[in-house]
Amino acid sequence: MAPDRPDNLNLIFDADDTLWHSNLHFREVEREFAEALSAHGVEIDAAAVRPVVRQFELEVIRTHGYGRGPYMRAMHLALDRLVAPASAARLRPVVDEIGARFIARECEPMPGVRETLAVLGTRHRLLLFTKGQRAEQLDKLARSGLAPLFSHVEVPAEKDVEAYRRLVECAALDPQISYMIGNSPRSDINPALRAGLGAVYIPQAQAWEHDHDELDRSGTSRLIEIERFPQLLEVF
């Protein structure tokens, strides 16, 4: 069910895996890490690397938050777990090189994102609300070229119900004319709905498993599901 289409709605966007690919890049770095171990004589099944990296990734998130920098910290911790100390010392510069390329990687908007946002910006107020490390996310936003399209940007450590309520207050939003748009039921959709906003779910095949959750369809008619980002122009 689509909402009425008045002007001057508040459209709030997630960034990673909504405006540009993110998890896909993390998985590519994970494969590069496993290949580097093999290339430097570490005999380990690539399939055994992922659960170890995953374990440390979740641990680092609790202390350092989300982001490419924290992920590389997790990679170094995984290195220490997976190989002997002498090999870890030899491989650490290799992992640092992988991390440097990863952190500097461009954040090219997904197909249709730039054009869709440009049109929506003529009709509505656009905001960005994406979790992670503030400096890293703002740098990615600047390099994407999309920053001028947003009138308000916030980077919370986590996107839960209370974070959405703080956004409503800080950005002076009327929840009845505000919609959160993203790919994650856990971070973008369910907490926004529970905070009284509408939400638009755009699934991504390469979404991070940590963001998996069942969509909360209970008691709301303000959940909209679409398949592609440009379809927002048909909704708003």
N, C-alpha and C positions, 0 to 999 in steps of 0.2 A: 504494500500500500504506500503510495507516494504522498507527501504532504502537499498542501496548497503551495502555490509558488509566488508568494509575495516577495518584494524586494527587501533588502536590508535584514536578511537572516545573518546569524553568526555561524559560520562554517569553520569548524576546528579540525585541523589535520594532524594526524600522526606523520612521522617522517620515514623512519627506517621500514622498508618493505611496503610502504604505501606510496611515497613520492620517489624513492630510489631503492634499488636492491641493497640489501644488507646481509641477511642470513646466508644468501648464496655466496657472498664474498668470504664469510667466516668459514664455510664448509670448504671452499677452495684453499684457504690458508691451512686448514687442518690437513687436507690431502698433501699440500706442499710440505708440511712439517713431517708427515709420515714418509714421504718420498726422500726427504733430506736424511732422515735416519737411515733408511735403506742404502742410500747412495754413499753414506759414510761408514758402512760396514756394520751397522747395528741390525742384527737379525731379529726382527720382530714382525709379526703379522700386522698389516695395516689395520685390520679390523679390531685389533687389540688396542690401538692407539686412541680411538674415539672415546670409549667410556672413561678412560683416564683423563683425557682433556676435559670431557664433560663434567667430571667430578670436581676438578679444580676450577673450572669456569664458574660453577654454581657457588663454590666457596668464595672465590674472589668477588663475585657480585655482591655478596653480603657485606664485604668490607670496603670495596672500592667502587661499587656501582657497575652499571652497564657501559660497554664501550670497547673500542678497538684496543686502547691502551691496557685496560684491565684484562682483556682476553690474552694479550701477549704475556702478561704476568702469569696467567694460568698455564700458558704453553711452556714457560720456563719451569714451573713447578712440575708439570707433567714430564718434562725432560729429566728432571732429577729422579722421578719415580721410575721411569722406563729404562734408564741406562745406568751403567756404573759411573761413579764420580769422575774417573779419568776421561771417559767418553763424553760426559756431560760438559766438562770444562772445554773440551775440544769443539763440541758442537754449539756452544753458547753463542759465538759470533755468527754462526749460520742462522740460528733462530733470530738473532737481532736483525739480520739483513731481511729475513722474511717479514718481521714485524715492521721495519721501517717502510718497506714497500706497501704493506697493508695499510698502515696509518696514513700514508700519503696518497692512497688510491682515490681517484676521482669519484664523485657522487653524481653521476649523470642521471638526470630524471628519467623515469620510465617512459615508454612511448605514450604520448598524448597528455602527459601530466602538465607540462609547461603551458600548452595551448588551452587546456581545460581550465587551469587556474586563472589564466589571463582573462578569460571570458567571465568566469564566476566572480572575479574581482570587480567587474563592472556592475554587478547586481547585488553583491553581498559583502559583508565584512569577513575577511579571511584571517584566521589565527593559526598558529602552529603550537602544538602541545605534544612534545616528544620526550621520552625519558632517556636518561644517560648522563654522561659527564658534560656539564654545560659548555666548557671551552671546546671540547671535541665536536659536540653537536652544532654549535654556532659556526665553527670552522667548516663543517660539512655543508651547512646551509649556505654559507657564503660562496663556497666553491661550486655549489649546484647552480648558482645564478638565480635562485628562486626567492631570495631574501626580500627584495623590494615588494613582493606581492602580499606580504603579511604585515598587518598592522599591529600585531601583538604576538610575541614569542615567549614561551616558557619551557624550561627544561627541568622538570622535577626528577628526583631520584627514583621515584616509583609512581605509577599512575593507578592509584586506588580511588575509592569513593571520596575519601577526604581530600585527595589532590584535586579532584574535579570540583568539589565544593569550594576549595580555595581559589581555583581558576574562575569560577562564577563570580566570586566576590571581587577578586583582584581586577578582572577585566570588565567588571560591571555588565555581566551577561544576564539576559532574561532567558532562563532555561527553556521556556516554551517556544522560543524562536532560535534555539541553538542546537546544532547537530555536531557530534563527534564522528569523524570519518577515518577509518583505519582498517587494518587487516587482522588485528589480534582480538579475539573474544575476551581474553583475560585482561588486557591492558586498555583496549580502546572501546570496546562495545559494552560489556557487562557493567563495569563500574560507572560508565557515563549514564547508562540507562538508570542505574540505581541512584544516581545523583540527580535525576530528574531531567536530563537532557535527552534529545533524540540521538540516534546513531545510525550510521551507514556502514555496513560491513562489506568489505571488498576482499575476498579470500585470495591468498597467494600460495601457489603450489610449493614454494620454497620457504614457507614460514618456519620460524624457529619453534621447535617442539615445546620449549618452555612456555610459549604463549598459547599453547593449545588449551581449549576449554570448550564446554558446551555453551552455545548461545543461550542467553537467558531470554526466552520468549514469553515469560509469564507476566501477565498483567500490563502489557504495553502494546500500543499500536504504533509506536514511534521508532520501531526497528525496520530499517530498509536494507535489503540485500541486492547487490548488483554484482556483475561479473567483471566489469572493466572500468577503470577510472574515468574515461571520457563519458560514460553513461551518467555521470553526475549532472551533465548538462540537460539530461532528460528529466531529472528529478528536481533540480534547483534552477 
